[in-house]
Amino acid sequence: MKLLLDENLPKKLKLDFPEHEIYTVSDKGWNGIQNGNLLKLLIEENFDALITFDKNLQYQQNFKKYTINVFVLTASINTYSELTKLSPKVKAYLDSNNISDGPVIVIS
């Protein structure tokens, strides 16, 4: 699957998903792009999912309009040492092929 790590996540998190084609916002040159425009770009570039730490995204965007999977990582802090603990849960969702468009809250 083609995945994008939002700019609020540590780049090192890419290492947790070697079986996927994964980019950071920085890799794509999309730093500073607002969420609605970012979701449009993801769809235009055939991404399968966004992984983010932005808990407000799920309330700010219309996911009937943006048909893409968004994994919202929920931890006490957005460091690699904390977020890597959530990677197996994200992988399980991705492997299930049973995820619907819109936000999926991933909690430790």
N, C-alpha and C positions, 0 to 999 in steps of 0.2 A: 504494500500500500504506500501511497505517497502522503507523507505527513509534514506538517509545519509546526515548529516550536515557536510560540509567541516570544516577543522580545523581553517579557518579564520572567523568563525561565533561564536557568543556567545552560549555556551551550553544551556543556559536558553531558547533559541529558540525552543528546544524540547517540551517545555510546550505548545506551540501554536498548536501542531499537535497531540492531545491525541487520536484521532480516527485512527491514523496510527502507524505502527511499525517503530519507528524512532531511529536511532543511531547517535552518533557523530564519527568522525574519531578516536578520543581517545578511545571511547567505544570498537572499533574494534581492537585497537592496531596498527592502520595504520598511525600514525603520521610520517610526513616527506616523505611519499611515493609520488613520482612524479605523475602528472596528468594522463599520459597515463597508467601507472601501476594501478593507483587508479580506473580508468574507467574499466580496465580489471577485477579487483577484484569485482567491483560492479556487473558486468555482471555474473561472476562466482558464486557469492553469491545471485543471483536473486533479486537484488535491482531494484526498479522501477524508482528511481530518485535520483539525487544528488542536494542538495541545496548549493550554493556557493556565495561568494562575489568576486570571481576571474573573473574579466571582460575580461581577456586575454584568458581564457580557450576556449572560443568559436572560437578564431582565431588560437589556437595552436593545436587543435585536429581535427582529421578526423571523423566526426560523421556519415559517411557512414560505417566506420569500427566499431565504438562504438555505438551500437544501444541502447541508454539509454537517458532518459529525464534529462536535466540539467536546473535547475532554477537559473539564475544569478540575484541575488538581487542587485539593484542599489539604493544607498542612499548616502547622503553626508558623512556618517560615519558608521562604522559597529558596532554600539552599539545596545543592545537589544531594548532600547527605540525607536530607529529609525527603526530597521528591523522588529519589531513586527507589524508595520503599513503595511508591505507588505504581512504578513501572510494570510490575507483574499484573496488576489489576487492569491497566490500560491494554497490555498485551492480550489478556484473557478476553476483553471486549472485542479487540481487533480480530482475534482468532475465531471468535464465535460466529462471525459474519451475520450476526443477528442484532446489529445496532441500528437504531433509527436516526434520522437526521435530527440535529439539534443538540442541546447540551446533555452531557452525561457527567454527573458529579462523581468524582473519584476521591474517596475519603480513606485515610489510613485506618 
